[in-house]
Amino acid sequence: MGYNYTFFIRNIKTYSSFFLALFFCISVNGQQSHQVSGTVTSADTQEPLVGVTVAVKGSKNGTSTNTIGKYSINADEGDILVFSIVGFIEKQEKVGSRASINVALETSITGLNEVVVTALGVKKLKRGLVYAASEVKGSEFTEARENNIASALTGKIAGVDATQIASGPGGSSRIVIRGVGAINPNANNQPLYVVNGSPIYNGNQGAAASSTGFNYDVGDGISSINPDDIESITVLKSGAAAALYGSQAANGVILITTKSGRAQKGIGVDYNSNIMYGTPATYPNYQYEYGSGNDGVKPATQAAALSAGRLSYGAKIDGSSVVQFDGVMRPYSAVKVKDNINNFYRPSRDFTNTIAFYGGSNALNFRLSMSDLN
């Protein structure tokens, strides 16, 4: 009995020490809770943010910043504060022994994929549209670059067919959405172009055929827009879009949104340089069996030679002496020069350099860009 009594007494002392130590730890931990305060600002503008949620991670303890971006909350040393608000990247800070924690939140750049700007100042949910609307980001026009952005729409949006006149890098483009709507030769089957809410004229800026029979193309309205300045392009494919812009939009609408400045500290600079080389994809397949003339007959006079011109509908080439357009007799033979047509064409070189300056605040922003195409 003495042995058991002693063991019981010793265990009471042991348990008493354990519970005393546990009570002491609980008391110490309870004393670690303290008030934490600070200010939440924007990392871009350094301005205070209103309505930022400040919460202890894993608990229901939370608060929000006031009109000057300040907050106050009770937290323990081991707690983690979570700062969050729509439009900014969430940030976490461990409390520790700090009584003041100031936080600068960075802007979250996210795309409103489900919102479509259908007209000036009019935004609609994409799932609520009664017509098809497809969007292409501006970065896709600079990866495989076209000088005329209208030509770059082919293959990027279903139902859009773009063709460019063979008049060089600055030539006009013709876009047809979901096929030709009218077979009248004078009908305009092209869509309406709207840039930042304002319709633009997209007609050919060149001259019509003159008395000489020649005309030239110096581009259209859309060719003057630099691909580096485009934020996105939205194509409204149905005639139902005409309700927004009238009868001009009967063949669809191409909405172009250009880049703009954003609220930030200081002035940002963008620079883009692009070089493109081009060569003819195919060459004409020339025949060397028949010579100049008409109706299978060689030119007999200078007038007949002038009348035939470049036409090769004469007799078979036999090397005989025949009068030419200048009245001189020459052999009726084909002139073959190695790589003659290849030497006529030179590889094209297009150099584009663009520099842009942008910046602003929450009230006002700006973007100025300059581009040179050679």
C-alpha positions in Angstrom: 0.0 0.0 0.0 2.9 2.4 0.7 4.3 1.8 -2.7 1.0 2.5 -4.4 0.4 5.6 -2.3 3.8 7.0 -3.2 3.2 6.3 -6.9 -0.2 8.1 -6.8 1.4 11.2 -5.1 4.2 11.3 -7.6 1.7 11.1 -10.5 -0.4 13.9 -9.0 2.7 16.1 -8.9 3.6 15.2 -12.5 0.1 16.0 -13.8 -0.1 19.2 -11.8 3.2 20.4 -13.4 1.9 19.5 -16.9 -1.4 21.3 -16.5 0.4 24.3 -14.9 2.7 24.5 -17.9 -0.2 24.1 -20.3 -2.1 26.9 -18.6 1.0 29.1 -18.7 1.4 28.5 -22.5 -2.3 29.3 -23.1 -1.9 32.5 -21.2 1.2 33.5 -23.1 -0.4 32.7 -26.4 -3.4 34.8 -25.5 -1.2 37.7 -24.9 0.3 37.5 -28.5 -2.9 38.9 -30.1 -2.4 42.6 -30.9 -3.8 45.3 -33.2 -2.4 45.7 -36.7 -3.0 48.7 -38.8 -1.7 50.2 -42.0 -2.5 51.7 -45.4 -3.2 49.9 -48.7 -2.2 51.8 -51.9 -1.9 51.1 -55.7 1.6 50.0 -56.8 1.1 51.9 -60.1 -0.3 55.3 -58.9 0.7 55.2 -55.2 -2.9 56.3 -54.4 -4.9 54.8 -51.5 -7.3 52.1 -52.3 -10.9 52.1 -50.9 -12.8 48.9 -50.0 -9.8 46.5 -49.9 -10.7 43.4 -48.0 -8.2 42.6 -45.2 -8.8 39.2 -43.6 -7.0 36.7 -41.4 -6.3 33.7 -43.5 -8.3 30.7 -42.5 -10.7 32.6 -40.2 -13.8 34.9 -40.4 -11.9 37.8 -38.9 -11.7 40.6 -41.4 -12.2 44.2 -42.2 -11.9 46.7 -45.1 -10.0 49.9 -45.9 -11.7 53.2 -45.4 -11.9 56.2 -47.7 -8.2 57.0 -47.3 -7.1 53.4 -47.6 -6.4 52.7 -43.9 -7.4 49.6 -41.9 -7.1 48.2 -38.4 -7.5 44.5 -37.4 -6.7 42.3 -34.4 -4.3 39.4 -35.3 -1.8 37.0 -33.7 1.9 36.8 -34.5 1.4 33.6 -36.4 -1.5 34.9 -38.5 -1.4 35.8 -42.2 -3.3 38.8 -43.5 -4.8 38.5 -47.0 -5.4 41.8 -49.0 -7.8 41.5 -51.9 -9.9 43.7 -54.2 -11.3 43.3 -57.7 -8.8 44.5 -60.4 -5.7 43.9 -58.3 -3.5 40.9 -57.5 -4.1 39.4 -54.1 -1.3 39.8 -51.6 -0.5 38.0 -48.3 1.6 39.3 -45.4 2.7 37.4 -42.2 1.9 39.4 -39.1 4.8 38.5 -36.8 5.5 41.1 -34.2 4.6 44.0 -36.5 2.0 46.5 -35.5 1.9 48.4 -38.8 1.8 46.7 -42.2 1.5 48.9 -45.3 0.8 47.1 -48.6 1.0 48.2 -52.3 -1.2 46.1 -54.6 -0.4 45.6 -58.3 -3.0 45.9 -61.0 -4.4 42.6 -62.4 -4.5 42.7 -66.2 -7.4 40.5 -67.3 -9.4 40.3 -70.5 -13.2 40.7 -70.5 -13.6 37.7 -72.8 -17.4 37.5 -72.2 -18.1 41.2 -72.8 -18.3 42.5 -76.4 -18.3 46.2 -77.3 -20.9 46.3 -80.1 -21.2 50.1 -80.5 -19.9 53.3 -79.0 -20.3 53.0 -75.3 -22.5 49.9 -75.6 -21.3 46.7 -74.0 -23.2 43.4 -74.1 -22.5 39.9 -72.8 -21.3 37.7 -75.6 -23.8 35.0 -74.8 -26.7 37.5 -75.0 -26.0 38.5 -78.7 -28.4 37.3 -81.4 -25.6 37.3 -84.0 -22.1 35.9 -84.2 -19.2 38.0 -82.9 -15.6 36.9 -83.2 -12.7 38.7 -81.6 -9.0 38.7 -82.5 -6.3 40.2 -80.2 -4.0 42.7 -81.7 -0.9 40.6 -80.9 -2.0 38.1 -83.6 -1.6 40.8 -86.3 2.1 41.5 -85.4 3.3 37.9 -85.2 2.7 37.1 -89.0 2.6 40.7 -90.0 0.6 42.2 -92.9 0.9 45.9 -93.7 -2.8 46.0 -94.3 -4.5 44.5 -91.3 -7.6 43.7 -93.3 -5.6 41.2 -95.3 -4.5 39.5 -92.0 -8.1 38.5 -91.1 -8.2 35.6 -93.5 -7.7 32.3 -91.6 -8.2 34.0 -88.2 -12.0 34.3 -88.2 -14.4 31.8 -89.8 -16.4 33.1 -92.7 -14.2 36.1 -93.4 -12.4 36.2 -96.8 -9.9 38.9 -97.4 -8.1 39.6 -100.7 -5.5 42.2 -101.4 -4.9 43.9 -104.8 -1.5 43.1 -106.3 -0.3 46.7 -106.0 2.4 46.5 -103.4 2.5 46.7 -99.6 0.2 49.7 -99.4 -2.5 48.3 -101.6 -6.2 48.1 -100.8 -7.9 45.0 -99.4 -11.4 43.6 -100.0 -13.2 41.7 -97.3 -16.4 39.7 -97.7 -18.1 38.2 -94.7 -20.1 35.0 -95.3 -20.1 35.4 -99.1 -21.3 38.0 -101.5 -24.6 39.5 -100.6 -25.5 41.1 -103.9 -24.5 40.1 -107.5 -24.9 43.7 -108.8 -21.4 44.7 -110.1 -21.8 48.1 -108.5 -22.9 46.7 -105.2 -20.7 47.2 -102.1 -20.4 43.8 -100.4 -17.8 45.0 -97.9 -18.5 45.4 -94.2 -18.6 48.6 -92.3 -15.4 49.6 -90.5 -15.8 51.2 -87.0 -12.7 52.5 -85.2 -13.2 53.2 -81.5 -16.9 53.7 -82.1 -16.6 55.9 -85.2 -17.3 54.6 -88.7 -14.6 55.3 -91.3 -14.6 55.5 -95.1 -12.8 52.5 -96.5 -12.9 53.3 -100.2 -9.9 53.1 -102.6 -7.9 56.2 -102.4 -6.3 55.8 -105.9 -7.3 57.2 -109.2 -9.7 55.6 -111.7 -8.6 54.7 -115.2 -7.6 57.8 -117.2 -7.4 58.4 -120.9 -4.2 56.3 -120.9 -6.0 53.3 -119.6 -4.0 53.0 -116.4 -5.1 53.4 -112.8 -3.3 53.1 -109.5 -4.0 52.2 -106.0 -2.6 54.0 -103.0 -4.5 52.1 -100.3 -7.8 52.4 -98.5 -8.9 53.6 -95.1 -8.0 50.5 -93.2 -4.5 50.3 -94.6 -3.6 53.5 -92.8 -4.0 51.8 -89.4 -0.7 50.5 -87.9 -1.1 46.9 -86.6 1.0 47.8 -83.6 -1.7 50.2 -82.4 -4.5 47.7 -82.4 -5.8 46.2 -79.1 -8.4 43.9 -80.6 -10.7 43.5 -83.6 -14.3 42.2 -83.3 -16.2 41.0 -86.3 -20.1 41.1 -86.2 -21.0 38.7 -88.9 -24.8 39.1 -89.3 -27.1 41.7 -90.8 -28.7 41.9 -87.4 -25.8 44.2 -86.5 -27.3 46.8 -88.9 -29.6 47.7 -86.0 -26.6 49.3 -84.4 -25.2 51.2 -87.4 -28.0 51.3 -89.9 -28.0 50.0 -93.5 -24.3 50.5 -93.9 -23.8 47.5 -91.7 -25.9 45.2 -93.8 -22.8 43.2 -94.8 -21.5 43.0 -91.2 -19.3 45.2 -89.0 -15.6 45.1 -88.2 -15.0 46.9 -84.9 -11.4 48.0 -84.3 -10.3 49.0 -80.8 -6.9 50.8 -80.6 -4.5 50.7 -77.7 -4.8 53.3 -75.0 -2.8 54.5 -72.0 -3.2 53.3 -68.5 -2.9 54.6 -64.9 0.7 54.2 -63.9 3.7 56.0 -62.4 5.9 57.7 -65.0 5.7 57.3 -68.8 6.0 53.9 -70.5 7.7 53.3 -73.8 7.0 50.6 -76.4 9.3 50.0 -79.4 8.7 47.4 -82.1 10.8 46.8 -85.2 9.8 44.5 -88.0 11.5 43.4 -91.2 9.8 41.3 -94.0 11.4 39.9 -97.1 9.3 38.6 -100.1 9.8 37.0 -103.4 7.4 36.0 -106.2 5.7 32.7 -105.4 5.3 31.6 -109.0 6.5 32.8 -112.4 4.7 32.9 -115.8 5.2 29.8 -117.9 6.3 31.3 -121.3 5.9 29.5 -124.6 8.7 29.6 -127.2 6.9 27.9 -130.2 4.9 30.8 -131.8 6.1 34.3 -132.6 4.5 37.7 -132.7 1.5 38.4 -135.0 -2.2 37.6 -135.3 -4.2 34.7 -136.8 -1.2 32.5 -137.3 0.5 35.0 -139.7 3.8 36.7 -139.4 3.9 40.5 -139.5 4.4 41.6 -143.1 4.7 45.3 -142.4 5.7 47.7 -139.6 2.1 48.6 -139.0 1.2 44.9 -138.7 4.1 44.5 -136.2 2.9 47.5 -134.2 -0.7 46.1 -134.2 0.4 42.7 -132.9 2.4 44.4 -130.1 3.1 41.8 -127.4 0.7 39.2 -128.8 2.3 35.9 -129.9 -0.5 34.6 -132.1 1.7 34.5 -135.2 3.2 31.6 -137.1 5.5 29.0 -135.7 9.0 30.3 -135.1 11.3 29.3 -138.0 14.2 31.8 -137.8 13.3 33.6 -141.1 13.8 37.4 -141.4 10.6 39.4 -140.4 10.0 43.1 -140.1 9.7 44.3 -136.5 7.8 47.2 -134.8 10.6 49.6 -135.6 10.8 48.7 -139.3 14.0 46.7 -138.9 14.2 43.2 -140.2 15.2 40.6 -137.6 15.1 36.8 -137.3 11.7 35.3 -136.4 13.2 33.6 -133.3 12.6 33.4 -129.6 15.0 35.4 -127.4 16.0 33.3 -124.4 18.1 34.8 -121.7 18.9 32.7 -118.6 17.0 33.9 -115.6 15.7 36.9 -117.5 12.4 37.0 -115.6 14.2 36.3 -112.3 16.5 39.2 -112.9 13.6 41.5 -113.5 12.1 40.9 -110.0 14.0 41.9 -106.9 13.2 40.6 -103.4 11.0 43.0 -101.5 12.1 44.4 -98.2 9.6 46.0 -95.8 10.9 47.8 -92.8 8.5 48.9 -90.1 9.5 50.8 -86.9 7.0 51.9 -84.3 7.6 53.8 -81.0 4.8 54.6 -78.5 4.6 56.6 -75.3 1.8 56.0 -72.8 0.8 56.8 -69.2 -1.8 58.6 -67.2 -3.7 58.5 -63.9 -7.2 57.2 -62.8 -8.7 60.4 -64.3 -6.8 60.8 -67.5 -4.6 58.6 -69.7 -2.7 59.1 -73.0 -0.9 57.1 -75.7 1.1 58.6 -78.5 2.6 56.4 -81.2 4.7 57.1 -84.3 5.4 54.6 -87.1 7.5 54.5 -90.2 7.0 52.0 -93.1 9.6 51.8 -95.8 
